Amino acid sequence: MWCLTFTHGLDPSGLLTRYGARPGEARLLDPQEAYGLGQRIGDEGLAATVLRVGAIGDWSFCLEEWGWLGSTTALLTRLSQGTETLSLQQDARGQQRFQFWRDGHLKERFRPGMVGTRPEPPHPWWDAVELRRSEAAEEFPGWDPVLRAVSELTGATLSNETVNSPLLTVLLQENSQGYGPPQPEPVRSLGYGIRLTQTDPLPAT
């Protein structure tokens, strides 16, 4: 499972602060080094997540490859105070969820490709994602249409080069401010995989 957020108008230090982390504890780590840090979660039985943060123009992003904190209501309320936050989450079963928050309030939440999760109108993010999905040549385009919509609507393009470069990284434990339990929704997703970091297996049918 993993989670990716984009927040407008914050620098990486400000983003870490809203997550409940101490910016001074963050270190520049590449993906392999961050993976080693993430292994502590399983090896030591930690209730924690690894945050990797960076900036793209006016937006800061946070990638969690071992957690879901960036999909929780409590954190998204705090991240989006006075600004806007996007949340892209994939759980351990391959189910996807997209959320758009503005100034502490949820504006859109849906699972890409699943009509039954379409928000009440207006739903510009649903429209943008579904347009890109309709243009995809693949039956299961995964997160590509979502990331393309994010890039076109915000100007924040998260590339493989950026993800694979050293980023400010910190291990955030459960007793830190803002850490909370997952909020699973047992609805099947039509997409799979995040192509920025690795190729994930198809979800079980």
Sequence and secondary structure as in RCSB ss.txt:
>XXXX:A:sequence
MWCLTFTHGLDPSGLLTRYGARPGEARLLDPQEAYGLGQRIGDEGLAATVLRVGAIGDWSFCLEEWGWLGSTTAL
LTRLSQGTETLSLQQDARGQQRFQFWRDGHLKERFRPGMVGTRPEPPHPWWDAVELRRSEAAEEFPGWDPVLRAV
SELTGATLSNETVNSPLLTVLLQENSQGYGPPQPEPVRSLGYGIRLTQTDPLPAT
>XXXX:A:secstr
 EEEEEEET  HHHHHHHHT  GGG EEE HHHHHHHHHHHHHTT  EEEEEEEEETTEEEEEESS  GGGSHHH
HHHHTTTSEEEEEEE TTS EEEEEEETTEEEEEE TT GGG  SS  HHHHHHHHHHHH SSSS TTHHHHHHH
HHHH     HHHHTS EEEEEEETTSTT           S    TTT        
